[in-house]
Amino acid sequence: MKIAVLPGDGIGTEIVAEALRVLEALDLSFETETALVGGAAYEAHGHPLPESTLKLAKEADAVLFGAVGDWKYDKLERSLRPEQAILGLRKNLGLFANFRPAICYEQLVDASSLKPELIAGLDILIIRELTGDIYFGQPRGRRTAVDGHFPGAEEAFDTMRYSRPEVERIAHVAFQAARKRSKRVTSVDKANVLETFQFWKDIVTEVGKEYPDVELDHMYVDNAAMQLVKAPKKFDVVVTGNMFGDILSDEAAMLTGSIGMLPSASLNSSNQGLYEPSHGSAPDIAGKGIANPLATILSAAMMLRFSLNQPEAADRIESAVKHVLAQGLRTADIWSAGTTKVGTREMGDAVVAAITKKTITG
């Protein structure tokens, strides 16, 4: 097993270091190789995704990714900004299916901004199509308008587009995932306004007929955003496009108490995957040792399960995280009165200690 380790910027180096310590505690046989990505790569190589980094990612069985970005790079031309690294990896590795589980741990019910009765037992899986939609659609750019409300004025434009194969494959992923859960899929679209998402809705409906055991319903994205805070437990598997999924998964993250608790997996058709926390690089707290590493540690568990065929090891990590939370240990983002505030390294220490105790079984 070969893991490409791309810590990135900001808190990325701190949280990835803890995830690697947790992996090492499992006594598995794997090889790791680290490379620069994002702003760190731009500083060293003049590009956020150097060819050497991309080559390493392509050759690895899985990629463990930290986070990229810093405000100081915001004035760079778009193609050189750190965030282009993650888009480039998604495109070049064909990582079309993004899994973002939003689970509210029993010990963190009070950390959510919603009432406990709304989120206790919450377990949602958001499946986001990752390589199409407006983020990758062409044409895009700036020009002088020749029509519209202000002809002759400067305007910017992006293109939202999906092909049938793109929608079909992500729909199959969602229905197959639902079969392993509660057999319910909610497809989120904006079919009442956008031709792209009427197309999406029609194709998801067609694919759904191949899964008669799975219940399918459709929901407009604005209603889905509202229902996530009104009645979040009505959802099981949510499948949607790239932009809507980006927004809804971050909203769902806050239901759990902190985005610092949410892992993610981005997979291609060969189950090669990129694993990263759902949060960003948080340059304002970088180097302070206070970032929550649990989302990255849980992302490593997803990596073991989906790409490295080590489900038992994944279970050990997830059980260890639950054990640590039950002990009352909290980083600043999930701290509340009556619990013990710890830093990044201390949280990693606790998870490692829980893994190495044979009594941690799930």
Number of C-alpha atoms within 10 A of each C-alpha: 13 17 21 24 27 26 26 26 25 23 27 28 19 23 28 27 19 24 26 17 15 26 21 13 16 15 10 11 9 11 10 14 13 15 18 21 32 28 28 22 21 19 12 12 14 12 20 28 28 18 11 11 20 18 13 19 27 16 13 18 19 27 29 26 24 30 29 29 25 20 10 10 16 12 9 10 8 11 11 19 23 27 20 20 26 18 16 15 18 21 15 14 19 18 23 22 26 28 25 26 23 24 22 26 21 16 15 23 21 19 20 19 14 17 13 15 11 17 27 21 15 21 20 21 23 26 29 26 27 28 24 19 22 18 16 18 14 13 10 14 10 10 12 12 14 12 9 8 8 11 11 12 12 11 13 10 12 15 14 20 17 19 12 12 10 17 21 17 16 23 27 16 17 27 28 15 18 21 16 8 15 13 19 21 26 21 24 25 25 19 18 9 10 12 13 16 22 15 17 26 20 14 16 26 16 12 17 21 12 11 16 11 13 18 16 19 14 18 18 15 19 13 12 22 19 11 15 19 18 13 13 19 17 14 19 20 25 28 28 28 24 22 16 20 22 18 12 20 25 17 16 24 23 20 25 29 24 21 23 22 28 28 26 26 27 27 24 16 13 10 17 24 30 31 30 29 29 23 21 18 22 17 16 11 12 16 13 11 16 21 24 27 28 25 23 31 32 24 29 32 27 27 30 21 16 20 21 21 13 15 15 12 21 23 18 20 30 22 17 24 24 17 20 20 19 15 13 16 20 22 22 15 16 20 18 15 6 8 15 14 18 20 18 22 17 18 24 25 15 19 27 23 15 23 23 15 10 8 8 17 15 12
